[in-house]
Amino acid sequence: MANLKIGNLQLKDGLILAPLAGINDIAFRRICAEHGASLVYTGMVNANALVRGNKATKKLAQTCDEERPVGIQIFGSNPETLVKAAKLVQDQVDIIDINMGCPDKNVIKQGAGSALLRRPKKIGELVSSVKKAIHVPLTVKIRSGIEKFSIEDTLKIAKIIETNGADALILHSRTAKQGGSGIVDWNIIKAVKEHLSIPVIGNGGVKTLSDAKLMMKDTGCDGVMIGTAAMGNPFIFEKTNEKRTYEEIKETFYRYLEYAKHYEIENIFYLRMQAQLFFKGFRSAASLRKELGYVDSIDGLKKLIELNARV
């Protein structure tokens, strides 16, 4: 993987942790950074809530030096609000991303996320406003169409984003209608890369390190953003296809729990969900994950994990 430069931010390579909503807490991002992710993003953050000072949203936007370089992904449809949100966080991050591809109904109702793909003029206004207001690089994440794949429409949006000052484009190779599943079309990533001068980061359909290398080879993209395949699997950033042992998974998850405690991530329902994501791909994994879904304490999590280690 070659080095990647986004604005004034130099990355060691192009393997990036996607902004996974509901997954990318500060402890998990720190784990991914330790395992080799060249850049990690927070989960999607509501710009309106951030500006209002919402306590839960401020916690989502929390970062630490140990995970850097780190980016924050914000969403919204009002230029003034996006600018205020970006200014609030720019000193604690290395890069800011505007989400213009999320298909979530609640996000779309606000005129944000993938709803913006229907409003090219508004996209230009948002990108330009935020770029002029911040001193860190700006990326924009979009989809390869709304209801169907469209090279023409995606290129149009991509050029507007570039023209209005974005330092890189992140392109999810699925449509908004598809959400996070279904076939991907890397040909659109290739077409966009051929027509843009700023870095293009591909996303979608990458399940392994080999997939990431193939995406770069087939599309010429400058970097690869890994989402679903990184859930519970920070090892994917280690540049190796080596299968992890149960002990390695356990040690890594326990380290995650230590960080979670440090950053006051205490919701047991959330932590056991993270445990279920980590413990997969080995004998008895299915039964362990089922049992993990019933524990009501961190001690209970660890007890089950230790019992399974002796099976």
N, C-alpha and C positions, 0 to 999 in steps of 0.2 A: 504494500500500500504506500503510495507516494504521499509526501507532505502536502498539506492543504492550507492555503492562506485565504481568510475571509476578512476583507478590509485590512485592518492592522493586526488581526489576530492570527498568529501562526500556530497551526496544529501539527502534531507529530505524524498524523496520518488522517485518513478520511473516514474512519469508523466512528459513528456518532450514535449516542443513545437518543432515541426519539422521545418527544414530550408525551409520555403515556399518562393520561388522566387517571387518577385513582391508584397509580402504581409508583410513580416516581417521587417518593418522599425523599427527604434529604439523606437519610441513612442508606437507602438503596442506591441513590446516585453516587454516594461516596464509595460504596462497594464496587460499582461499575467502573468508576475512575481508577480504583486500585487494581482492577483486573485488565486495564488497558484501554478503556474508552477514551478517545482523544478529546471528546467534548460531550457533556451531558446537559440535557435540558430539563427544566422543571416540568411538571404536568401543566396542562392548560390553565391559565389564571384569568379570571374575569376582571377586566380593566375597571369596570364600574365599581365592583365590590372592593377592589384594591384602593381606589381613590377615596371611597367612603370610609376606609379604615376598618373594614370587616376583619375581625380577629382570626377567623378560620382561613380567610384568603391570605392574610399577611403571613400566616404560618406556612401555607403552600408556597409562598414566594421566598421563604427563608433559605439562605445559602450559607456555605462555609468555605474557608480557604482550602480545606483538604480535598474538595471535589473539583476544584478549578483546573482547567477552564470550564465555566458553567454558563449556560444561557437560560433565559426565562422566556416562556411563550405566553403572550397575552392575546386576548380576543376582545373585540368590541366593534362598534360601527360609527362611533362619534369621534372625529379627529381630535377634539379638545380633550376628551376623556382618555384616549389612547396616549396622547402626548403627556398628560399628567401622570398616568400610570408608568409610562416608560421613564420619565424623569425621577419618579420615586424609587425605582429599583436599579437604575443604571450604574450606580456606584458600587453595587454589591454583585454585579454580574460582568461577564466578559462579552456578552452578545445578547441581543433581544430579537425575538421572532414574533411576527404577527401571524396568527392562525387565520387562514382564509380557505380552509378546506374541511373543517369539522362538520359532519352531517347530523349532529345531535339536534333534535327538534327544539330544545330549549335555547340552544345557541342560535339556531336559524330564526326563531321568533324575535330575537333581538336584532336581526338584520346582519348578524356576524357569521363567522365561519364560512361554510360553503355558499351561504346566501349571497355573499359578496361576489361570487363568480358570475352572477347575473348583472353586476353593476361595475363594469370596467372603469368608468369615470371615478366612482367612489373609491375604488382600489388605488388609483393613482393619487387621489387626494390624501388618503390615509398614509400611504407609504411616504409620500413627500413630506407630510406634516411631521411624522415621527422622525424621519431621517434628519431633518433640519434641526430637531430639538435635542438630539442625543449625541454623546461623544463616543459611544461604542458601536461596533458594527451592527447592521440590521439585516436579518433574513426574513423571508416570507415563505410560508408553507401553503401550497395549493394542491388541488386534485387534477386529474387528467380528464376533466369533464364533469358535468353535473348528473345527467341521466344516462348519457352514453359517451364513449370515448370520442374525443375530438382533438385532433392535432391542430387544426386551424384555430379553434377557440382557445386552446391552451397556449399556443404560441402568441396569440394576441395579448392574453393576460400576462404572460411571461415578459413580453417586451415592455408593457406598461410598467411592470414592477421594476425592471431594469432601468428604464428611462427616468423613473422617479427616485432613483438613488439607492435601491437595495444593494447590499454587498454580496448577496448570494440568494439563489432560489432553491427551495426544497420542493421536490415534486413527487407526490404519492401517485403511483402508477395504477390507481383504481379511481373509479368515479365516486362522486359523493353518494349516489344512490346505493352503491355496493357496500358502503361502510368499510369494515375491516376485513372482509372476506371476498371470495370470488376470484376470477382470473385477473391477472395483471397484464398491462401492456407496456413493456419496456421500450417499445419503438417510439412512444411519445417522449420519453426521457431523452432518447437519442436525438430526435428531431429538435427538441428544445435546446439541447446542448450545442448542436450545430449552429444555432442561430443567436446564441447569447454569448456575450464576452465575460459576464460575471460567472463565478463558479455555480455549477448545477449539482445538487445533491439528490441522488435517487433514493426512493423509499417504496416499499411494498413488495411482497413476495420473497423476501430474504429470510430463509429459515436457518441457514448455516453460514459459516465463514466462506465456504466454497461458493455459495450463492452470491455473497457480497462481491467476491472476486469476479464472478461471471457477469454480474450487473455492470461492473466497471469496464470489463472487457467488451461487452456487447453494446454498451451505450456511450462509452467515453466519458461518463459522468465523473466529477471530481471527487465525490465522496459518497458514502452509503449510510443512510440513517436506518438503524435497526430498532424495530418496535416490539411486536408480539414475541419474536424469537428471543428477546432479551429478558422477558418476564420470568423471574426466578432463575435466570441463567446469565449471570454476569460473566461467566467463563467464555461466552461467545466473542468477547473482545480480546481474548488472549492470543489471537493469531495462531491458533492450533485447533486441530480437529480431534484432539485427544479426549476420550470419554472420561468423565470424572467419577471417582469412587464415592461410595456413600460417606466415608469419613471426610472427604474433601468438601462435599456438599454440606455436611453437618457443621464442619468448622466454619465455613463461609456464612452459613445461616446464623450461627451463634454470634459471629462478629457483627452481622446485621442487627441482631437483637441488642447487642451492646450499644451500637450507635443509636438505635431506636430509643433506648432508655435515656441516653445522653441528650437526645433532642426532644425528649418528652412525647414520644409517639407511643401511646399506652393503650389504645383501643384494641382489646383482645380479638374482636371480630375481624378487624383489619389485619392484625398480626398473624392470625391463623390462616387468613387468605394468602398472605405472603408465604407462609410455610408450605401451603398446598402447591404454590407455584414452584418453589424451590425443589421439593421432593417428588421428582418424576423421573421416568426413564430407567428404572431398575426393578428387580424382582420385588414384589409385594408393595410397590409404590401406590397402586390404586387403593389397596386396603388401608394403607397408612394415611393417605390423603382423606379418605372417608372418616377415619377416626379423628383426625386433626380437626375436622369440622365441628366436633362436639366439645372440645376442651374449653374451659372457661378461665384459664390462667396461663401465664408464661411457664410456670413450673409444670403444668400439665402438658404443654407443648414439648418441653424438654424430656419429660418422662416417657412420652410416646416415642420420641425420636431415639432415645437411648435404648428402649426396649426393641425397637425395630433393628437397631444396629447389631443386636445379638441373635437375630433370627437367622 
